[in-house]
């Protein structure tokens, strides 16, 4: 069974940087995307960005474009979310997810909390 484990969350101040990691294991399918999502308090889960596992192409939500960067380390089977110039509205539980050939994010981690103070 696929395991995705996020780490790196915490409490930071507005304007700071933070890097989240998502380590994958037991991946038995052809992975197409790895993605990051977030769920702010009292709100629905939101798409943050994704990376194509094969060629590293990335795409982002408008709300984080230019501030967040997704990268991957194939050898470590890990995907990263580098967050810069964070804002209080970035406060959320951040989840990583994996998508196979169907391009659907069917596999999810347990989430890591990021809190940005003003």
C-alpha positions, 0 to 999 in steps of 0.5 A: 500500500502506497505511503506518503509522509509529509514533514516540515510543517510548523509555526512561522512568521509572515514573510518567512520561508518553509520547506515541506517534504513528502516521502513516498514508499511502496509505490507500485504504480506508474506515477504521473503527478505528485501534488500538493494541496492544502485545507485552511481552517473552515475551508475546503481543500485547495490545489496548491501545485503539482509536478510531473514525475517524469519530466519535472514540469510544474503548475501552480495555483494563482494564489501561490505562483511566484512564491511556492516552488515544487521539486522532486528528488527521484532517487529519494522518492521525495517531493518538496514544497518550498514556500517563500514569502508566506502569508497568514492566509497560507495557514492550512494543513498541507497534504501531498498526493500521488496520481497514476495514469488516470491523472487522479490524485488517489493517494494521500498523505496524512498532512502537516500543519503550517501556521503563519503568524502576522 
